[in-house]
Amino acid sequence: MKRKLLRWMTAITASGILGAMSMGCAWSIGGGKDRTTSVQPTRGQELLDLKRARDQGAMTQEEYENQKKQILAR
């Protein structure tokens, strides 16, 4: 009985997951006029990215400060 119940629960879970995945695909394929919009990063995300670039040596401290000022001025 337990084995039968486990198989039944597994089948329901799998079909639910597959159904959710296919709905997500249909949603993303759906297209329309809204597909041309782009997501802009927040100032917080830009500052985090900037700090990461400085910490990794991709820019000097002076460049970091200048870019930081520009981001915060917006």
Secondary structure, DSSP 4 states (H G I P E B T S, - for coil): -HHHHHHHHHHHHHHHHHHHHHHHHHHHH---GGGG--PPPPHHHHHHHHHHHHHTTSS-HHHHHHHHHHHHH-
